Every structure is written in structure tokens, then in C-alpha cells.
Amino acid sequence: MCKMIINADDFGYCRAVNYGIIDAHLQGVLTSTTLLTNTPGFQHAADLSKECPSLGVGLHLNIALGQPLTKGSSLTGEDGSFIKPRNLSSSHKYLPEDILAELEAQYQRFVEVMGKNPTHLDSHLFTTDSNPVMAAAARTLAEKYRLPLRNHDITGFPHVDFIQFRTYHGEPGLSYVYDHMDDISSRPYVELMSHPAYVDSYLLQSSTYNLQRLAELDFLVSNKTKDMLQKYSVQLINYSQL
């Protein structure tokens, strides 16, 4: 039997994203999400999650969006904000101590506001996969607090195959799942990444991936998706149930 985690990235991005994630869980098949701690919707997301205890909430480690919680000199550009990976110059070097201090601060803010530990760790814009300094710092945090880390094997936890549209050379979104469920369901543990949301003016202005999130929300609440998961005898879990 395939045990599947369906995770929504970007919880805390803004109110429209937050409401979409909550509805994807309450009305659909979403089991898990990861929370940004330095974005406008952070407190709103934390408040919503406390009314939804069955939703697993992890920490979305972030060095790519908004402003840091710490003052490490290597973390930001001239405007004082994190630098998106595509905008990093080839000469930019993150200091390991800056990254680790920032991730620790994000973890502590999560615990302080949520009143509990995150279920797991992942990262905004895949920085724990693409940046070696970030990957090392995230592994240090995961091992310190004994937490799973997306796309990394941490001692004490089973391997979870991370699945997204690029796995099957598909288009952004979730429709690829219908075509590849035979392969996906053959894996013992799987995480499907998603980005469900409603759309408001803030999301339209701040993210190029906006209306597409509505389609992902539709996928997660649709009867077609629910029937497919039942057909394949998928057991839906979150990271706290590994």
C-alpha cells in the first residue's frame, strides 16, 4: 500500500493562499502544509491551523522571499530582502553561519507562535536542493530537532519519494498525477507537492504562479481525485505519521 503525503507549500504567503490550503484539507485530500514565518499571512495561517488540528504543519524554510528574521550580511541584496535563486550572481556566497542562524530563528518563531514543533521541513523555491550551504544547514536543523526534511534522508525516518510535475516532465500543476498514478502508487512512501490557493490582489501582484493555484485547489477537492486515490488504495498521511 502506498502511504501518501499531499503537501501544500506556501502556507502563510497571504490570506488567499491560507484559505485555499485550509479548504483543500477540509474539503479535499490535502494532508499537510508548510508554513512561511516571514510573510504577510503568517499569523493568519497560524490562527487558521489551530482550528484545523488534523492538518500536518511543517516549516517552509526560506532564504528566497521577503526579509530575514536575522541580520546575516550574506542573506540579502542591497534592498535588505532575500535574493531569489534566479537573481543570485555567480559570485554570491552565503556564509554557513548566517544561513544556520536564520533557519534557527525561523524554527523558533514557528514554535513560539504555533505552540508545537513542525511536522517536517522543506524549503521555498527548492533551496535545500539547489544550494549546498542551505542544504547542509537544513540537514543540521533536521538532525538537531529530529525532523524529516523533504528530498533528504534523515536517520530515523523512512525514505519518502518526492513527486512533482518535473518528475514526469509535465506542465506545472497537478494534472500529471492522473496519467502517472500507476508509478506513483507503486512507491511505499510518497510526497506530492501542491500549491492550492484562492486568488487575491496581493497574490496576483506578488507571484507569477497565481491563477494556476486555483486549478490545483480544484484538483485537490475534486471527486475524480478522491475516487482515483480510493481505486489505488492509497493511505493518506502527514509527516507526523511516518
Salt bridges, closest charged atoms under 4 A:
ASP9 OD1 - ARG150 NH2 2.77
ASP9 OD2 - HIS195 NE2 3.72
ASP10 OD1 - HIS60 NE2 3.22
ASP10 OD1 - HIS124 ND1 3.19
ASP10 OD2 - ARG213 NH1 3.14
GLU104 OE1 - LYS144 NZ 3.19
ASP122 OD1 - HIS60 ND1 2.57
ASP122 OD2 - ARG150 NH2 3.15
ASP129 OD1 - HIS152 NE2 3.65
GLU143 OE2 - ARG139 NH2 3.54
ASP153 OD1 - HIS159 ND1 2.79
ASP161 OD1 - HIS159 NE2 2.85
ASP161 OD2 - ARG187 NH1 3.59
ASP183 OD2 - ARG187 NH2 2.75
GLU191 OE2 - ARG150 NH2 2.62
